[in-house]
Amino acid sequence: MEHAQDVDDYIARFSDQTQILLRNLRQIIKNAAPESEEVISYQMPAYKLNGILVYFAGYKNHIGFYPGASGVEAFKTELTSYKCSKGTIQFALDQPIPENLVIRIVHHRIIENSVKAKKRTKQRP
């Protein structure tokens, strides 16, 4: 299969039900990080602001949300009802996207990336 040209193309490749969830997640992320740049990275939609904030991807049985290990760890007590791994959260296709939680995770990642960017700037002579 040919790689997606952009996020619209990526989302269009899924079933109607999955497309609705992917569009919803996309809008939540864009609203939470309006200054972020939307890109395709590793063949998935990704959002960049001082580095990658989050990725997401559609699958047959779930939506994958990838805030990195720190994003999962920071919210682990709130993620107990979701299947998670080190840097991944899975949202079931038969459940709404947890908007408030996604917003808070994205904001957490914005702060993390901002802190890292400031440290890099200070290290330069």
Secondary structure, DSSP 8 states (H G I E B T S, - for coil): ----SSHHHHHHTS-HHHHHHHHHHHHHHHHH-TT-EEEEETTEEEEESSSEEEEEEE-SSEEEEE-HHHHHHHTGGG-TTSEEETTEEEEETTS---HHHHHHHHHHHHHHHHHHHHHHHHH--
